[in-house]
Each structure stands twice: as C-alpha cells, then as structure tokens.
C-alpha cells in the first residue's frame, strides 16, 4: 500500500459530484485531510465487520466484496 497526496479535489477528473455542495472552506478542509492510496491485487482494503471512519472512492480497478 502506498499513500500520498495528489491532484486537488477541485480539478480531479474523478471528483465526487457531492463536492459541488461544499463551499471553498469545506472543500479545502477535505483536501487538507485526504490521501490517495494504491492497493496491490489481493490486498485487503477493509476487514468485514470492522468499523471505518473513511470514505473510499475506487477510481481505477476493481474491489471484491465478501
């Protein structure tokens, strides 16, 4: 797993349409607290039954649900 900050939310081609409802201050807060992560094939993103505090957006590839 590799994590790093990349493209700004304002200009991202994968931008979530709900971000259009945020004002500039709220969108800046999202940008300051987000990371992009690349997973290898077969790597676990979330364990079943575990709570999560994050939103996940898959912009490329596939995710398997068990």
Secondary structure, DSSP 4 states (H G I P E B T S, - for coil): -EEE--S-TTT-TT--GGGGGS-HHHHHHHHHT--EEE--TT--SS-TT----S-----SS-----
